[in-house]
Amino acid sequence: MLNPQVTAAAGLRARPPAALTETHEVLAFTRQAMEDANEAECGPALPLPVVVDVDAGGVPARLYATRVDAPLFVYAHGGGWCYGSIETVDRFCRRVADRSGCAVLSVGYRLAPEHPFPAALEDVEAVLAYARKAGAAELGVDPSRLAIGGDSAGGQLATVVARRQRDAATPLDLQVLIYPAIDPMTASESFDEVGSYGLDRASMKRAWETYVPDPLTRFTPDVAPLAAEELAGLPPTLIITAEYDALRDEGADYADALLAAGVPVVHTRYMGVNHGFARKLAVIDDARVATDQVAAYLRAGLTF
């Protein structure tokens, strides 16, 4: 059964009026509406000892920390590679930093269609390279204990970066994927079963096509995580999926593929909630539970 909090939360964000017919107008409206609803959906900002915007290798980022020499969690926000920002996951990142004992570095990667693939991927990798090189001196963190994560489109970016880091012989310690976008084909049955609860196949296909305009490129490992020849050696993984999310099945399929490759995986499905629930800390109880699960996973895996 759909949690009534999900229905209530859906009314907090303005939807594009029918009068807006141009794609760029709808895009601009939707981006602004997401920002405008941030306070109502996510609640007040939790005070932390350190919240500072940084230039991370030429990419805007925001550092959250409660102490020095903490492990680092690099985070990529969701939004279909076209929406979202550091601000839209600010409350989530604050809570993770507060409860995990880790520092969080949130990435303000470039958005499509203005900056299509591989811009976002390059930005996340640039931030990771900056953290490895300058983390101790400039951020006050311990870059030898390093995890990556993201939600939705950010989850796709995170796991692609994790695989590329493995291939570069600089593996990460953990990855956290919250309802990740995995399949450019949008072939999962969950699109048919629960595609009416906020994310449907048409909008997801549009997101993939906007981020990666070249159809052939969409089926390369740097876009489609399951296209990688080998998943073994990826870091231990927490995957969170949602019962009423069209991306539910592809997240579960990715969890199964990682397990089959010998990667330690925790896969938790939150019942009664839909895509995007995890950042809505002010209005959905399970958002706080899921965020605290992320924090506990990082604390257990990195604070040693």
C-alpha positions in Angstrom: 0.0 0.0 0.0 1.3 3.4 -0.9 2.3 5.4 2.2 -0.1 8.4 2.5 3.0 10.6 3.3 4.1 10.1 -0.3 0.8 11.5 -1.6 1.1 14.4 0.7 4.6 15.1 -0.4 3.7 15.1 -4.0 1.7 18.3 -3.5 4.6 20.3 -2.2 6.3 20.9 -5.6 4.8 23.0 -8.4 4.3 21.3 -11.7 4.8 22.9 -15.1 1.7 24.6 -16.4 0.2 23.4 -19.6 1.0 26.8 -21.2 4.7 25.9 -21.2 5.2 23.9 -24.3 8.9 24.5 -25.2 11.3 22.0 -23.8 13.7 24.6 -22.4 10.8 26.4 -20.6 9.7 23.2 -18.9 13.3 22.4 -18.0 13.8 25.8 -16.4 10.5 25.6 -14.6 11.1 22.2 -13.2 14.6 23.0 -12.0 13.4 26.1 -10.2 10.4 24.2 -8.7 12.7 21.6 -7.2 14.8 24.3 -5.6 11.7 26.2 -4.3 10.2 23.1 -2.7 13.5 22.1 -1.0 12.6 23.6 2.4 9.1 22.1 2.5 10.3 18.6 1.3 13.6 18.4 3.2 13.1 20.6 6.3 15.5 23.0 8.0 19.2 22.7 7.7 20.9 20.8 10.5 23.8 22.8 11.9 27.2 21.2 11.6 30.7 22.4 12.6 31.8 22.5 9.0 29.6 23.3 6.0 31.7 25.0 3.3 31.5 25.4 -0.5 34.8 24.5 -2.2 36.3 24.5 -5.6 37.1 20.8 -6.0 39.4 20.6 -9.0 37.3 23.1 -10.9 34.0 21.6 -9.9 31.7 23.2 -7.3 31.3 21.0 -4.2 30.2 21.4 -0.7 31.9 19.8 2.3 30.1 18.7 5.4 32.0 17.5 8.4 31.8 17.1 12.2 35.5 16.5 12.9 38.9 16.5 11.3 40.6 13.5 9.7 37.2 11.8 9.0 36.7 9.3 6.2 35.2 10.9 3.1 31.9 10.1 1.3 31.7 11.7 -2.2 28.0 12.1 -3.2 26.3 12.8 -6.5 22.7 14.1 -6.4 19.8 12.8 -8.5 17.6 14.5 -11.0 17.8 12.6 -14.3 21.2 14.3 -15.1 19.1 17.4 -15.9 17.8 18.6 -12.5 18.9 18.8 -8.9 21.9 20.5 -7.3 24.0 20.6 -4.2 21.1 22.4 -2.5 18.5 19.7 -3.2 20.5 17.1 -1.3 21.9 19.5 1.3 19.7 18.2 4.2 20.4 14.5 3.3 24.2 15.2 3.3 24.0 17.1 6.6 22.2 14.2 8.3 24.6 11.6 6.8 27.6 13.6 8.0 26.1 14.1 11.5 25.3 10.4 12.0 28.1 8.6 10.2 31.2 10.2 11.6 32.3 10.7 7.9 32.7 13.9 6.0 30.5 14.3 2.9 31.6 16.0 -0.3 28.6 16.8 -2.4 29.3 17.3 -6.1 27.7 20.1 -8.2 28.2 18.4 -11.5 27.2 20.0 -14.9 23.7 19.2 -16.1 22.3 18.1 -19.4 21.2 19.1 -22.0 23.6 22.1 -21.7 26.4 19.6 -20.8 25.7 16.1 -22.1 27.7 13.0 -21.4 30.5 12.7 -20.4 30.4 16.1 -18.6 28.8 14.9 -15.3 31.0 11.8 -15.2 34.1 13.9 -15.7 33.0 16.2 -12.9 32.5 13.5 -10.4 35.9 12.0 -11.3 37.5 15.4 -11.0 36.1 15.8 -7.5 37.3 12.4 -6.5 40.8 13.1 -7.9 40.9 16.4 -6.0 39.8 14.6 -2.8 42.6 12.0 -3.1 45.3 14.7 -3.8 44.3 17.5 -1.6 41.8 16.0 0.9 44.1 15.9 3.9 45.6 19.4 3.4 42.7 21.4 2.0 39.6 19.6 3.3 41.0 18.1 6.6 39.7 14.6 5.7 41.3 11.2 5.5 41.3 10.4 1.7 42.6 6.9 2.4 39.1 5.9 3.6 36.9 6.8 0.6 33.4 5.9 -0.4 31.1 7.1 -3.2 27.4 7.3 -3.6 24.4 8.9 -5.2 20.7 8.7 -5.8 19.0 8.0 -9.1 21.1 9.5 -11.9 23.7 10.2 -9.2 23.7 6.5 -8.4 24.5 5.7 -12.0 27.4 8.2 -11.9 28.6 6.8 -8.6 28.8 3.1 -9.7 30.4 4.0 -13.1 33.0 6.0 -11.3 33.6 3.1 -8.9 34.2 0.7 -11.7 36.5 3.1 -13.5 38.4 3.5 -10.2 38.7 -0.2 -9.9 40.1 -0.4 -13.4 42.6 2.3 -12.6 43.9 0.3 -9.6 42.6 2.9 -7.2 39.6 1.1 -5.8 37.1 2.7 -3.5 36.1 1.3 -0.1 32.3 1.4 -0.4 29.5 2.5 -2.7 26.0 3.6 -1.8 23.4 3.5 -4.5 19.9 4.9 -3.8 17.4 3.8 -6.4 20.1 4.0 -9.1 19.4 4.4 -12.8 21.0 1.3 -14.4 19.2 0.4 -17.7 19.0 2.9 -20.6 16.5 0.5 -22.3 14.0 1.1 -19.4 13.0 -2.5 -19.9 12.1 -3.5 -16.4 8.6 -4.7 -15.6 8.4 -2.2 -12.7 7.9 0.6 -15.3 4.6 -1.1 -16.3 3.7 -2.0 -12.7 4.4 1.2 -10.8 5.2 3.8 -13.5 2.3 5.9 -12.4 3.8 6.9 -9.1 6.0 9.8 -10.1 8.4 8.3 -12.6 7.3 6.7 -15.8 9.0 5.1 -18.7 8.6 8.1 -21.0 10.2 10.6 -18.6 13.1 8.1 -17.8 13.7 7.5 -21.5 13.8 11.3 -22.1 16.3 11.6 -19.3 18.7 9.0 -20.7 18.3 10.5 -24.2 19.0 14.0 -22.9 22.1 12.9 -21.0 23.5 10.7 -23.7 22.1 11.8 -27.1 24.1 9.2 -29.1 22.1 5.9 -29.0 25.1 3.7 -29.4 27.0 5.4 -26.5 24.1 4.5 -24.2 25.1 0.9 -24.2 28.7 1.3 -23.3 29.9 0.6 -19.7 30.4 4.3 -18.9 26.7 4.7 -19.3 25.1 1.3 -18.7 26.7 -0.3 -15.6 25.6 -3.8 -16.6 27.4 -3.5 -19.9 30.7 -3.8 -18.1 32.5 -7.1 -18.9 33.3 -7.7 -15.2 31.8 -6.5 -12.0 34.1 -8.4 -9.6 36.2 -6.1 -7.6 33.7 -3.4 -7.2 33.5 -2.1 -3.6 31.0 -3.5 -1.0 27.7 -1.9 -1.9 24.5 -0.7 -0.2 21.6 -0.5 -2.6 18.3 1.1 -1.6 15.2 0.6 -3.7 11.6 1.6 -3.3 8.4 -0.5 -3.8 6.6 2.1 -5.9 9.6 3.2 -8.0 9.8 2.4 -11.7 13.6 1.9 -11.2 13.0 -0.7 -8.5 13.7 -3.8 -10.7 16.8 -2.5 -12.3 18.3 -1.7 -8.9 17.5 -5.2 -7.7 18.9 -6.7 -10.9 22.1 -4.8 -10.3 22.3 -6.0 -6.7 21.9 -9.5 -8.0 24.6 -9.0 -10.6 27.0 -7.7 -8.1 26.4 -10.6 -5.7 26.9 -13.0 -8.6 30.3 -11.4 -9.2 31.3 -11.8 -5.5 30.7 -8.3 -4.4 29.3 -7.9 -0.9 25.9 -6.3 -1.2 23.2 -5.1 1.2 20.0 -4.5 -0.7 17.1 -2.9 1.2 13.7 -2.3 -0.4 11.6 0.3 1.3 7.9 -0.5 1.1 5.1 1.9 0.4 7.4 4.7 -0.9 8.3 5.9 -4.4 11.2 7.3 -6.4 12.9 10.3 -4.7 11.6 9.5 -1.2 15.0 9.4 0.5 15.8 13.2 0.5 12.3 14.2 1.7 13.3 14.2 5.3 10.6 16.6 6.5 7.6 14.7 5.1 8.4 11.0 4.8 9.4 9.0 7.9 11.2 6.4 5.8 13.4 9.1 4.4 15.0 9.5 7.8 15.3 5.8 8.3 17.0 5.3 4.9 19.3 8.2 5.5 20.3 6.8 8.8 20.9 3.4 7.2 23.3 5.0 4.8 25.1 6.7 7.7 25.3 3.4 9.7 26.7 1.6 6.6 29.4 4.2 6.1 30.2 4.3 9.8 30.6 0.5 10.0 32.7 0.3 6.8 34.9 3.4 7.1 35.3 4.4 10.8 38.1 2.1 11.7 
